Amino acid sequence: MEYTVNKGAGKGVEFKGLTTMFLFVLAVGLAAVLLSVILLYFIGASPWACVIYGIIAGCVIAWAVFRINARFGEHGLIKRLARRRHPRYLINRKRVRRIVRERREP
């Protein structure tokens, strides 16, 4: 028996250039737009206003997500967010004699 090898195993999901994390962001954004359109309709806004708002907001979110994806790439945004959490420098408040003494006593 011969089996075909799945060449895509281990690769991230990609759709129209959007990588995994940005697909999730796009889906959540479009779901938020849908919920806001439903909320506007139930409040009593004009159906045409709801449709126009939904189309414009969905296009803006899609444009923003594609732009961020093109700017940062697959892992760039995560790296940028992680960089903010790391301190710029470390402060060592021990006295120099204590540091030297600790290193001599292994």
Secondary structure, DSSP 8 states (H G I E B T S, - for coil): ------TTTT---EETTEEHHHHHHHHHHHHHHHHHHHHHHHHT--HHHHHHHHHHHHHHHHHHHHHHHHHHHHHHHHHHHHHHHS-SS----S-HHHHHHHHH--
